[in-house]
């Protein structure tokens, strides 16, 4: 429990209405999408950067653990107070769109602004912010930066790191820093912004973000490629891209997911002969550009055995094609009572080999492993389905399967996470992906920023 004298100080800083230590708030801020629960000692809602600075300075002096938090939508426990301490919640007050700079094509935001709210605001003036995590309706931009969030449009447009121009942040000491500038080029000094991106709140508290914007595409169209098996679909992915296709998104569903969708959502007409599906969008500045992209995809898919290529004629048809992909995750529940969901990523050319190996590991332990995800950028959502989560042996085997999948993926020159981050849940596996010299470098960076280890400690295995 945190001493009452500390709470009194925080009340002086932020006002009594912006600090909570009642049971209701402690429960509300004790979990995220992992469903793991760790109660904090208090929840503080800073009003501005100066509040954050004063709070961190005091916590550093008194060795009080502090955990930054956005919307709590993370899948790896990155914003959980696993060692107690204070939740620093940025979504209540620090959630404003500060500027849309049309001349320099950047947006300046506070970390608590919701991703989708920002997307809508910039599109109203003809600009575009591409990063679109599945949680875009409720996840905050500060959380997106802290996790380096991806999304379905990453195949063409990249992920959050590709749009961060500059950051303002508060160090655990309370000092305020600026990382990056509005300029297109900036090679002065270390890339501090790059270090803070994906740091999961372990190095500093981000208080302002400057994001690159691009012109909003004028045209967009949805396509679906149908294949007799997922291996043919995966080969079509990297070959079509090598042939010049540049889709906004190229998402895939494997055979198990397609079967689950047919059972869970019988009202949706999926092709009977579908063993693998690729669905996505193309966009551009003219309909001619769209038509050219679609023709390239159609020809490339046909070369790898596609049995059908469907093009949506309007928004209604587009929504129908996307329905299956957007509902892939809930559909997989037919295979078990517990889903061990991981988001590994591999080089695109190794997608066929990756899926073959993942299925073999599932067979070894007797699990269905339905897979779907972002084929266009090599990011696979692997779902080890445990039939009975109350069965200790099944759960133990499930975690063994996940560990083997991680090792297999790293051996393919892949990585532990494409978008969810490491947090608590993947921390035990960091030694699979990084050698001791690399891990020691990470620890040295953590110590340089946070020598007293007060800021979101022990996440990412650090």
ZATORLUM-800035 format. One line per 2 residues: number of its first residue (from 1); their letters; for each residue x, y, z of C-alpha. Coordinates in steps of 0.02 Angstrom, whole numbers, plus 50000, padded with zeros to 5 digits. Example, Ala and Ser with C-alpha at 12.3 -4.5 7.8 and 13.67 -1.06 7.14 Angstrom:
! residues 2
1 = AS = 50615/49775/50390 ~ 50684/49947/50357
This chain:
! residues 462
1 = XX = 50000/50000/50000 ~ 50056/50175/49960
3 = XX = 50082/50292/50108 ~ 49945/50421/50136
5 = XX = 50074/50562/50135 ~ 50114/50519/49954
7 = XX = 49931/50523/49907 ~ 49916/50693/49991
9 = XX = 50058/50760/49884 ~ 49979/50695/49724
11 = XX = 49813/50776/49773 ~ 49905/50942/49786
13 = XX = 49976/50918/49612 ~ 49824/50859/49513
15 = XX = 49677/50901/49627 ~ 49578/50780/49734
17 = XX = 49461/50739/49589 ~ 49605/50671/49485
19 = XX = 49670/50539/49603 ~ 49576/50382/49652
21 = XX = 49618/50243/49773 ~ 49444/50170/49800
23 = XX = 49412/49986/49762 ~ 49307/50020/49607
25 = XX = 49446/50116/49521 ~ 49581/49993/49575
27 = XX = 49480/49852/49497 ~ 49440/49951/49340
29 = XX = 49626/49984/49309 ~ 49693/49814/49361
31 = XX = 49674/49723/49194 ~ 49691/49740/49005
33 = XX = 49645/49629/48858 ~ 49750/49486/48931
35 = XX = 49622/49472/49073 ~ 49767/49457/49196
37 = XX = 49735/49559/49354 ~ 49856/49663/49460
39 = XX = 49781/49798/49569 ~ 49873/49964/49579
41 = XX = 49888/50063/49740 ~ 49810/50217/49660
43 = XX = 49758/50290/49492 ~ 49810/50467/49444
45 = XX = 49740/50568/49298 ~ 49869/50703/49256
47 = XX = 49800/50859/49174 ~ 49953/50909/49075
49 = XX = 50139/50883/49047 ~ 50186/50982/49203
51 = XX = 50079/50866/49310 ~ 50168/50717/49234
53 = XX = 50337/50796/49268 ~ 50298/50832/49452
55 = XX = 50226/50658/49480 ~ 50375/50569/49401
57 = XX = 50502/50676/49494 ~ 50418/50637/49660
59 = XX = 50401/50451/49622 ~ 50583/50442/49571
61 = XX = 50639/50523/49733 ~ 50530/50407/49838
63 = XX = 50556/50248/49734 ~ 50370/50232/49694
65 = XX = 50326/50122/49544 ~ 50225/50210/49410
67 = XX = 50142/50128/49258 ~ 50083/50235/49111
69 = XX = 49917/50182/49034 ~ 49811/50230/48885
71 = XX = 49651/50133/48850 ~ 49712/49968/48923
73 = XX = 49679/49876/48759 ~ 49847/49787/48753
75 = XX = 49862/49598/48731 ~ 50026/49569/48825
77 = XX = 50004/49656/48992 ~ 50115/49804/48951
79 = XX = 50009/49925/49054 ~ 49975/49812/49202
81 = XX = 50039/49860/49376 ~ 50117/49690/49405
83 = XX = 50225/49761/49546 ~ 50092/49874/49621
85 = XX = 50120/50061/49622 ~ 50025/50197/49531
87 = XX = 49932/50192/49366 ~ 49962/50354/49271
89 = XX = 49808/50362/49160 ~ 49822/50482/49013
91 = XX = 49652/50457/48931 ~ 49547/50576/49038
93 = XX = 49631/50745/49012 ~ 49779/50724/48894
95 = XX = 49673/50673/48745 ~ 49669/50824/48630
97 = XX = 49707/50853/48447 ~ 49823/51002/48462
99 = XX = 49855/51044/48279 ~ 49835/50990/48100
101 = XX = 49976/51075/48008 ~ 49918/51073/47827
103 = XX = 50076/51154/47758 ~ 50195/51029/47837
105 = XX = 50069/50886/47832 ~ 50084/50834/48013
107 = XX = 49964/50817/48158 ~ 50010/50857/48338
109 = XX = 49915/50760/48471 ~ 49915/50717/48654
111 = XX = 49941/50533/48696 ~ 49763/50500/48756
113 = XX = 49681/50542/48589 ~ 49590/50392/48513
115 = XX = 49665/50331/48350 ~ 49500/50333/48253
117 = XX = 49457/50509/48312 ~ 49622/50568/48240
119 = XX = 49593/50474/48076 ~ 49422/50554/48054
121 = XX = 49485/50729/48094 ~ 49626/50725/47967
123 = XX = 49518/50644/47832 ~ 49394/50787/47848
125 = XX = 49529/50904/47781 ~ 49586/50784/47644
127 = XX = 49732/50703/47734 ~ 49763/50525/47790
129 = XX = 49840/50437/47941 ~ 49862/50255/47887
131 = XX = 49904/50154/48046 ~ 49744/50060/48089
133 = XX = 49762/49934/48231 ~ 49610/49822/48259
135 = XX = 49582/49923/48418 ~ 49574/50088/48323
137 = XX = 49400/50126/48389 ~ 49463/50138/48568
139 = XX = 49653/50125/48577 ~ 49751/50286/48609
141 = XX = 49889/50355/48500 ~ 50007/50357/48649
143 = XX = 49975/50171/48671 ~ 49998/50143/48484
145 = XX = 50169/50228/48492 ~ 50219/50136/48650
147 = XX = 50178/49968/48568 ~ 50223/50019/48389
149 = XX = 50050/49962/48334 ~ 50019/49893/48161
151 = XX = 49858/49856/48070 ~ 49781/49795/47909
153 = XX = 49850/49938/47804 ~ 50030/49899/47852
155 = XX = 50060/49800/47691 ~ 50066/49962/47592
157 = XX = 50084/50101/47719 ~ 50189/50030/47861
159 = XX = 50160/50042/48048 ~ 50159/50175/48184
161 = XX = 50348/50202/48186 ~ 50341/50254/48003
163 = XX = 50232/50404/48049 ~ 50310/50469/48210
165 = XX = 50400/50631/48168 ~ 50433/50693/48345
167 = XX = 50389/50660/48527 ~ 50387/50756/48689
169 = XX = 50413/50647/48841 ~ 50448/50655/49028
171 = XX = 50592/50554/49097 ~ 50577/50465/49265
173 = XX = 50679/50608/49339 ~ 50541/50730/49291
175 = XX = 50646/50810/49154 ~ 50556/50849/48992
177 = XX = 50635/50804/48826 ~ 50595/50829/48642
179 = XX = 50641/50689/48522 ~ 50636/50734/48337
181 = XX = 50578/50887/48241 ~ 50445/50934/48114
183 = XX = 50577/50928/47979 ~ 50577/50789/47849
185 = XX = 50762/50761/47879 ~ 50845/50758/48051
187 = XX = 51011/50668/48077 ~ 51071/50769/48227
189 = XX = 51105/50661/48380 ~ 51040/50488/48424
191 = XX = 50868/50436/48365 ~ 50786/50455/48536
193 = XX = 50611/50449/48464 ~ 50652/50282/48386
195 = XX = 50707/50215/48555 ~ 50546/50273/48639
197 = XX = 50435/50195/48505 ~ 50388/50017/48560
199 = XX = 50470/50044/48731 ~ 50303/49999/48814
201 = XX = 50311/50139/48941 ~ 50473/50078/49019
203 = XX = 50585/50226/48975 ~ 50480/50386/48981
205 = XX = 50301/50450/48980 ~ 50253/50518/48810
207 = XX = 50158/50682/48824 ~ 50147/50744/48644
209 = XX = 50161/50660/48474 ~ 50191/50736/48303
211 = XX = 50131/50620/48165 ~ 50162/50622/47978
213 = XX = 50009/50636/47867 ~ 49988/50596/47683
215 = XX = 49857/50644/47553 ~ 49697/50543/47567
217 = XX = 49681/50419/47422 ~ 49535/50461/47308
219 = XX = 49487/50284/47259 ~ 49478/50117/47350
221 = XX = 49412/49945/47305 ~ 49402/49777/47395
223 = XX = 49454/49609/47322 ~ 49450/49427/47377
225 = XX = 49554/49284/47310 ~ 49494/49106/47341
227 = XX = 49618/48960/47344 ~ 49600/48771/47365
229 = XX = 49724/48772/47510 ~ 49815/48899/47617
231 = XX = 49988/48850/47552 ~ 49943/48909/47378
233 = XX = 49872/49070/47452 ~ 50034/49103/47548
235 = XX = 50140/49077/47393 ~ 50028/49199/47299
237 = XX = 50060/49332/47431 ~ 50245/49366/47405
239 = XX = 50243/49323/47220 ~ 50104/49449/47182
241 = XX = 50197/49584/47278 ~ 50357/49543/47183
243 = XX = 50257/49561/47022 ~ 50214/49741/47062
245 = XX = 50052/49728/47161 ~ 50042/49857/47300
247 = XX = 49883/49823/47399 ~ 49835/49924/47551
249 = XX = 49795/49762/47641 ~ 49815/49578/47603
251 = XX = 49734/49477/47743 ~ 49721/49288/47750
253 = XX = 49608/49155/47822 ~ 49662/48973/47833
255 = XX = 49555/48816/47814 ~ 49515/48800/47999
257 = XX = 49460/48982/48010 ~ 49351/48965/47855
259 = XX = 49266/48810/47928 ~ 49238/48901/48092
261 = XX = 49162/49051/48004 ~ 49042/48940/47908
263 = XX = 48985/48859/48070 ~ 48978/49017/48175
265 = XX = 48906/49133/48042 ~ 48805/49024/47922
267 = XX = 48722/49178/47851 ~ 48886/49228/47768
269 = XX = 48910/49145/47600 ~ 49091/49088/47591
271 = XX = 49147/48988/47439 ~ 49122/48801/47464
273 = XX = 49291/48757/47388 ~ 49391/48883/47490
275 = XX = 49541/48810/47579 ~ 49625/48979/47595
277 = XX = 49565/49157/47567 ~ 49657/49321/47535
279 = XX = 49555/49480/47558 ~ 49607/49660/47552
281 = XX = 49594/49833/47475 ~ 49686/49927/47340
283 = XX = 49685/50117/47331 ~ 49752/50254/47219
285 = XX = 49729/50422/47138 ~ 49629/50358/46989
287 = XX = 49513/50216/46942 ~ 49639/50166/46808
289 = XX = 49769/50139/46945 ~ 49644/50034/47044
291 = XX = 49601/49928/46892 ~ 49785/49898/46855
293 = XX = 49819/49841/47033 ~ 49670/49724/47032
295 = XX = 49723/49647/46866 ~ 49899/49616/46933
297 = XX = 49828/49530/47086 ~ 49705/49427/46984
299 = XX = 49841/49364/46866 ~ 49964/49327/47007
301 = XX = 49833/49235/47109 ~ 49783/49132/46956
303 = XX = 49963/49079/46932 ~ 49956/49000/47105
305 = XX = 49793/48908/47082 ~ 49659/49030/47139
307 = XX = 49486/48965/47097 ~ 49399/49134/47104
309 = XX = 49439/49319/47113 ~ 49299/49431/47175
311 = XX = 49295/49621/47162 ~ 49173/49721/47268
313 = XX = 49065/49839/47165 ~ 49017/49953/47309
315 = XX = 49033/49982/47497 ~ 48899/49854/47537
317 = XX = 48989/49717/47442 ~ 49154/49773/47518
319 = XX = 49082/49753/47694 ~ 49023/49577/47651
321 = XX = 49195/49526/47589 ~ 49277/49598/47745
323 = XX = 49153/49519/47865 ~ 49242/49353/47868
325 = XX = 49412/49428/47908 ~ 49342/49544/48042
327 = XX = 49254/49399/48128 ~ 49393/49271/48114
329 = XX = 49445/49286/48296 ~ 49274/49255/48377
331 = XX = 49238/49113/48254 ~ 49389/49013/48314
333 = XX = 49305/48991/48484 ~ 49220/48835/48415
335 = XX = 49385/48743/48434 ~ 49411/48763/48621
337 = XX = 49377/48854/48783 ~ 49547/48940/48790
339 = XX = 49638/49029/48650 ~ 49826/49053/48664
341 = XX = 49841/49194/48539 ~ 50010/49251/48474
343 = XX = 50057/49374/48337 ~ 50219/49312/48264
345 = XX = 50295/49387/48107 ~ 50406/49310/47974
347 = XX = 50485/49368/47809 ~ 50344/49360/47681
349 = XX = 50432/49232/47572 ~ 50433/49112/47720
351 = XX = 50246/49119/47751 ~ 50212/48947/47673
353 = XX = 50351/48865/47774 ~ 50296/48955/47932
355 = XX = 50117/48895/47922 ~ 50170/48716/47881
357 = XX = 50282/48713/48035 ~ 50152/48792/48148
359 = XX = 50021/48662/48099 ~ 50146/48520/48131
361 = XX = 50180/48586/48307 ~ 49992/48592/48337
363 = XX = 49973/48413/48278 ~ 50116/48357/48391
365 = XX = 50019/48416/48544 ~ 49846/48375/48478
367 = XX = 49785/48553/48456 ~ 49690/48639/48318
369 = XX = 49790/48795/48271 ~ 49682/48908/48161
371 = XX = 49782/49051/48087 ~ 49735/49215/48007
373 = XX = 49809/49388/47994 ~ 49911/49508/47892
375 = XX = 49989/49405/47753 ~ 50042/49562/47660
377 = XX = 50171/49602/47794 ~ 50207/49425/47858
379 = XX = 50112/49446/48023 ~ 50019/49288/48074
381 = XX = 49893/49275/48216 ~ 49924/49100/48283
383 = XX = 49786/49027/48393 ~ 49828/48871/48492
385 = XX = 49655/48812/48544 ~ 49647/48721/48710
387 = XX = 49488/48618/48718 ~ 49472/48621/48907
389 = XX = 49557/48763/48999 ~ 49527/48676/49166
391 = XX = 49636/48531/49110 ~ 49810/48566/49180
393 = XX = 49899/48451/49057 ~ 49813/48532/48908
395 = XX = 49860/48705/48967 ~ 50039/48652/48999
397 = XX = 50050/48573/48827 ~ 49974/48730/48751
399 = XX = 50112/48837/48824 ~ 50243/48711/48766
401 = XX = 50171/48725/48591 ~ 50182/48914/48597
403 = XX = 50364/48907/48652 ~ 50406/48788/48510
405 = XX = 50316/48901/48387 ~ 50418/49050/48447
407 = XX = 50581/48954/48426 ~ 50529/48892/48254
409 = XX = 50481/49068/48198 ~ 50645/49144/48259
411 = XX = 50739/49007/48166 ~ 50649/49068/48009
413 = XX = 50721/49242/48041 ~ 50554/49297/48112
415 = XX = 50507/49382/48274 ~ 50403/49356/48431
417 = XX = 50280/49495/48395 ~ 50221/49593/48245
419 = XX = 50107/49713/48337 ~ 50056/49663/48514
421 = XX = 50224/49692/48596 ~ 50311/49593/48734
423 = XX = 50244/49659/48900 ~ 50226/49524/49032
425 = XX = 50160/49378/48931 ~ 50305/49363/48808
427 = XX = 50443/49419/48926 ~ 50495/49238/48968
429 = XX = 50534/49209/48784 ~ 50648/49358/48751
431 = XX = 50802/49247/48761 ~ 50738/49149/48612
433 = XX = 50742/49304/48502 ~ 50892/49397/48575
435 = XX = 51064/49344/48633 ~ 51138/49396/48799
437 = XX = 51236/49542/48725 ~ 51076/49612/48649
439 = XX = 50977/49589/48809 ~ 51115/49673/48909
441 = XX = 51108/49819/48788 ~ 50920/49834/48818
443 = XX = 50951/49831/49006 ~ 51084/49966/48989
445 = XX = 50962/50077/48893 ~ 50830/50049/49027
447 = XX = 50954/50095/49163 ~ 51011/50252/49072
449 = XX = 50832/50316/49061 ~ 50768/50246/49226
451 = XX = 50910/50210/49349 ~ 50790/50182/49495
453 = XX = 50681/50063/49393 ~ 50519/50150/49442
455 = XX = 50439/50162/49269 ~ 50340/50007/49219
457 = XX = 50474/49890/49288 ~ 50509/49712/49233
459 = XX = 50412/49724/49071 ~ 50490/49649/48913
461 = XX = 50598/49543/49028 ~ 50701/49693/49082
